[in-house]
Amino acid sequence: MTAPQPDTASDPTAARTMSVTVVAPDRVLLSGPAVRVTVPSVAGSLGILARHEPVAALLTAGAVRVVPADGPEVELHITGGFVVVDDDQVTVLVDATRAAG
């Protein structure tokens, strides 16, 4: 399932979205359309926008930041995990979350 896309022909400033799911072992932490995701990969911070090349990456402790299509940025602090990006679908599987700071 692909996230609905705005009509960029009539509004070139409209942001494209992707479907994002952040999952912990015990529950889904976040799910829905987003315009940007940033994750702490072991190789450095990885920014993801719609139409990103397919990628799978190991995550380290840090902040996962998601900018939803219809709201303020959400920040989740994780202990590690991995991310998979394919065809405007972003799945972040986290080992655990931790308190900010």
N, C-alpha and C positions, 0 to 999 in steps of 0.2 A: 504494500500500500504506500503510495507516494503522497506526501503532504500537498494540499492544494496550493497552486502558485498564483500570485497576483497577475493581472493582465499588464505585463510590462510594456506592451505596445502602446497602451493608452496612458500609462503612468510609469515613465522610465525611472522614477525615484522609488517605486515600490520595492520593498525588500523581498527577496526570495526566501522561502522557508524550507525547513527539513524536519523530518520526524525524529524526535529525540526521546530516548528512554534511558533512565538511570536506575539500575537495579542493584539492591543489596541482597545478601543471602536470605534475609527474612521478609523483604517487601520491596515494592516498586517505590522509589523515592520521588521520581518525577517522570512525567510522560506527556508529550504534546508537541505542537509545532514550535520551532524556534528559529531565530535568524542567525545566531552565533553560539558556538560552544568552544570553550577553552579547557583543555585538560593538561595535567602535569605528567607528561610522558617521561620515561627514563632518559630520553635523548634531549629533553627540554620541553618547554611549553609548546603545545600543539593547538593552533587555532583552526576551527572548522567552520566553513560557510557552506551554503547550498552549492551543489555541483562539485564538491571536493572529490579528488581522486580516491578510489578505494584504498583503505589502509587498515591495518590492525597494529595496535601498539600497546606495549606494557606500560602501566601507570605506576608512579611512585606516590608517596605521601604528598599531599598538597591540596589545592582548591580546584574543584570542577566548577566552572562558571557557565551558566546557561542564560542567554537572553531570549526569553519567550517572545512569540509573535505579538502577544497582547498584554505585556506586563513588565514589571521591573526585573532586573537581573537577579538570578538566584545563585547563591554560592553554597556549595557543599564541600566540607573538608573530609578528605578520604585518607585511608591508610595505604591504599594501593589498589590494583585491579588491572583491567584492560579495556580498551575501546576498539570498536569495529565500526568502520564507516563504509557504506556501500549503497549507491543509488539513492542519495538523499535520506538515508536511514542511518542514524547514529545511535549505537547501543553502547552504554558505559556500564560495565559490570564492576562493582566495587567490592573489595574485601570487607570493609567496614567504614563507618563514618566516625568522625571524632569532633569534639568541641573545637570551635574556632580558637586560634591563638597559639 
